[in-house]
Amino acid sequence: MCDGNQTEVTEFLILGFKGLYQYKVLLFILFLFSYLVILKGNLLIIVLVSTNDNLNIPMFIFLKHLAVADILYTTTIMPMMLNIILLDMKEVSVRSCICQLNMVFLFGFIQSFLIAIMSYDRYLAICSPMHYNAIMQPHVCFKMVFGSWFLNFVFSFEIIFVWQLEFCGQNSIDHFFCDFGLLLELTTSDTYLLTLADFVITIIGGVTPFALILISYLSILFIIMTHHSTSGWAKAFSTCGSHLTTVCIYYGTLFMIYMAPSKDRSLSINKFLSLLYIVVTPMINPIIYSLRNKEIRRTLQQMFRKF
C-alpha cells in the first residue's frame, strides 16, 4: 500500500523526445518511414523464403523467423512511439504499460537465439560441409526454431514479477516506451526477486547465445588459418559475411547499451541507443541479406521480371 502522503499511480506519463517537440513533424515522418521500411523489408524476406523452393534451406528458414521476430518486436514499440511524437507526451495506464513491457519481454531474446543458430549453421557449412545436409535436416531446423520461440515464451514469465510492483507518487517516464529500467526506478516495491530473475534470464538468453556465436566464429577462423588458403578466406567471407554483419550490429548495439554504466549516460543517449536496436537493426537486416546474398538477389530479379 502507498504511504498516507502518496497517491497510487494509475497512469504513467511517457515524455517521449522531450526537448525536440518543435521537430515533431519531421520526427514523425522519419520514424513512420523507418517503420514502413522495416515492415516492407522483413515481409519481403518472409514472402520470398516462404514461396520459393530454392530458398527453402536452413539459413533462409532461420532468416525468415528472424524477420518475423524483428516485425513483432518493432511493432510492440513503434506505433506507441509515433503516437507520443504527435501528442508530445502521452498518458498510459499502468496496465497498458506493463502489457507493452510483456510484449518486449516476449520478443526480447528471440533474435539472440536465432542469430546463434545461424552462426552454428555457418560453422557446419564451412567446417563440416560433408556432414551439413545430414545434420541440418528439416526436422532438426524445426526443433531449433521451435526451441528458440519456446525458450523466449518461458523467459517472458518474468513479467509476473512486474505485475506485483506498486507505484506511488512519481509517474513520469522519460522515454518513448515503457522501459524496464525506468519502471524499476519508479516502483516503491521490493525488486530483489525481479532483478535476480532478470539477471539470470539475461545470462541465459543473452550471454550464452553470444558465447555460442563466438565459439562458432573462432572455430571457423581456426579452420581457415589452418588451411592457409586464400580461396578459403574468400569462401568463408562469402558464406558468413551477411550473418557476421548482423551479429556485429546487433551485439554491438547491446554492448553499448548494457556494458557502459547507465549512470554515466544521459537519458537522451539512452533513447538514441534504444533506437539503434528498435529501429536501425530491424531496418538494416533485410538490406544486408538482400544486397549480399546471391540467392535472394536472384530470386528478387526473377520476381520483378514476372511483373
N, C-alpha and C positions, 0 to 999 in steps of 0.2 A: 504494500500500500504506500501511496505517496505521503510525505510529511504534511502536517497541517498547513504550512505556508507554501506548499507546492500544489499545482494542479496537474492532474493526469493528462498526458499528451494523447490526443486522439487523431491529430493530423501533423504531418511534417511539412515544413516549408522548404521545397527544393529550390535553391537560389540560382542554379544554372550558371551561366557565364557572367557572373556579376562583374560590372565594370566595362562590359562590352555591349551594353544594351543598345547603344547608338548604331551598332553594326548588325543588329539582329536580322534584318532582311538579307544581308549578304551571308551571314552565318547560316540562316535557314536554307537559302538556295544552295550553298556549298554542301551542307550535310544532307540535304534531300537528294542532291545529285549523287553524292557518295553512296547513299543508301540504295538508290536505284541501280547504280553500277554494281554494288555488292549482290543485290538480288539477281540482276540480269546475268552477271558473270558466273555466279555459282549455280544458278538454274541451268545455264547453258552447259556447264560441266555435267550436271546431273542428267540432263536430257541426252547429251552425246554418249555418255557411258551406258545409259540405260537402253538406248535404241540402236547402238552399233556393235555388232558382234566382234569386230576387230579390236574394240576397246574393252572387251569383257575378259580382262586379265587382272590378276591380283592388285597390281599397283593402282590401276584406274578404279577398281572397286573400292579400295581404301580412299582414293581421292574423292570419289563420289560421296562417301559418308563424311569426309572432312568438309565438303561443300555444304552438305545438309547441316552439319554442326555449326558452320560459320553463319548460315542464314538464321538458324534458330537463336543463336547467341546474340547476334546483332539485332534481330527483331525484338528481343527481350528488352533492349535498352533504347534504340534509336527513335522509335515512334514517340516515346515519352520525352526524349531529349528535344525533338523537333517541336513538340507542343510547348515545352518550357521556354524554348527560344522565342516563340511567338508571344508568349504571355509574360516574358521577362523572368517570371518565377511562377511556381505552381504549388498549390496545397494538395497534398496526397495523404489519404488516410493511412494510419499505421498498418492496417490490414493489407491495403494495396501495396504499400512499400515492402512489406515482408513477402508478399506474393511475388513481386518482381525479384526480390533477393532469392526467393526459392527457385525461380527460373534461371537466375545467374548461377546458383549452385548446381542446378540440374544439368546445365550445359557447359559448366566451367572447366572440367578436366577432360572432356571427350577429345579435344584437339590434341592434348598431350599423349593420350593413349594411341590415337590413330597415327600421329607422327612417329611414335616409337615403333608401331607395327610396320609402317612404311620403311623405316630405317632397317628393320630386320629383313624385310623383303629385298631391299637393295643389297644388304650383306650377302644374302643367299645368291642373288643374281650374279654377283661378282666373285665371291669367294667359293661358292659351291654350285656352279652352273649345271653340272651334270645331275645334281640331285634336286634342282629347283622345282621342276614340274612334279616330281614325286612328293615333295614336301608341301608345296603351295597349291594343294588341290582345292576345288571349290568348297568342300565341306570344312576344310581347315580355315579357309578365309572367312567363311560364315561364322565359325566359332570364335575367331579372333575379333571380328566386328561385334558380334553379339556380346562377347565378354566385355568389350570396351564400354558399350552402352549400359550393360548391366552394372558394372562397377560404378559408372557415373551416376546411375539412379541410386545405388546404395549410398554413395557419398553424399547425395543430396539430402539424406535424412538428418544431416547436420542442422537443417532448418528447424527441426523440432525444438532445439535449444533456443533458437531465436524467438519462437512463438512464446516462450516463457518469460522473455525480458519485459521489464516495466520501464516506462519512460515518463519522467516528471519534469516540469519546468521548461527547459530549453527545447526547442523543436526545429531549429534551423539546420539544414544540411547543405553545406557549401559545395555542392557538386551538381552534376546533371543527371544523376540517377541515385538510387538508394544504395550507397556504398556501405559495405560491410564494416569497414574500419571506423567510419564516422558514426554508424549506429552504435557501435560498442562504446564510443566516447560519450554518447548521449544517454545511454541507459543508466539507471540507478540500481540495477540488479547485479548480483554477483556473476561475473563472466568467466570464472575459472574453468568450469567444465566445457563451456563453449570454446574458449581459447585453446584448451588442451585438445579437444576434438578437431578443431581447425588445424592445429599443428600436425597432428597425426595424419589427417587426410591430405595435407599439403605434401608431407613426406612421401606418402604412398602414391598420390595422384600426380604430383609434380616432379619431385626429385627422382623417384625411381624410374619413370619413363625417360627422363633426361640421362640418367646413368646408362640405361639400355641403349639409347641413341649414341652416347659417347663410346661405349664398348663396340657397337657395330661399326662406327666410322674409324675407330682406332684399328680394328681388325682389318677393315678394307685398306687402310693406309699401310699396315704391316705387309699385307699380301702384295700390294703394288710395289712397295720398296724392295721386297724380297726378289721379285721377278726382274727388276731393273729394266722395265720395258716402257718405251715412250708410248707405244700403242696402248699399253695397259693404263697409263695415265689418261690418255685421251678417252678410252672406253669408260673408265671409271667416272670421269667428269661428265661425259655424255649421259651416263646412266644415273648418276646421283646429283647432277647439277641443280635441277629444279627442286628436288627434295631438300638438299642441303641449304639452298637459299631460303626455303620455308622455315627450316629449323633455325637458321640464324636470325631471321626476322622475328619469329615467334618467341624464342627463348631470349633473344637479345632484349626484346621489349620487357619481358617478365623480369629479367635480371635488373634492368634499370628501375623497375617499379619496386621490387621486393628486396633487393640486395642493399640498396642505398638506404640509410636511416631516414625514415619518413619525417622525423622531427627537423631534419636539416633541409627539407624541401618545403617550398610554399605550396599552398593549395592550388595555385594556378599551374604550377609544374605538375602536380599530381593529376590534374584534369588533362593536361596535354599528354602525359604518359598514358593515361587511360584511353585517350583517343587512338593511340597507336595500336593497341590490341583489339579495341572495339570496332574501329573504323578502317584503319590502314591495312592491317594484316588480312582481314577477310576480303578486302578490295583487291589486294595485290596477288593473293594466291592464285585465282583463276588466270590472271595476266601472266604470271610466271610460267604456269604449266602450259598455257596456250602458245606462248612465244617460244619456249624452249623445247617443247615436245613435238617430235616429228609426226607421231601418230595422231595427236589432236589437231595439229595444223592440217594434216592431210584430210582428216575427217571433216574439218570445217570447210576446207576448199571444196570437197565433194558435195557438202550440204548446200553451199552457196551456188554451185553450178546448177543444182536442181531448180533453183529459183530463177 
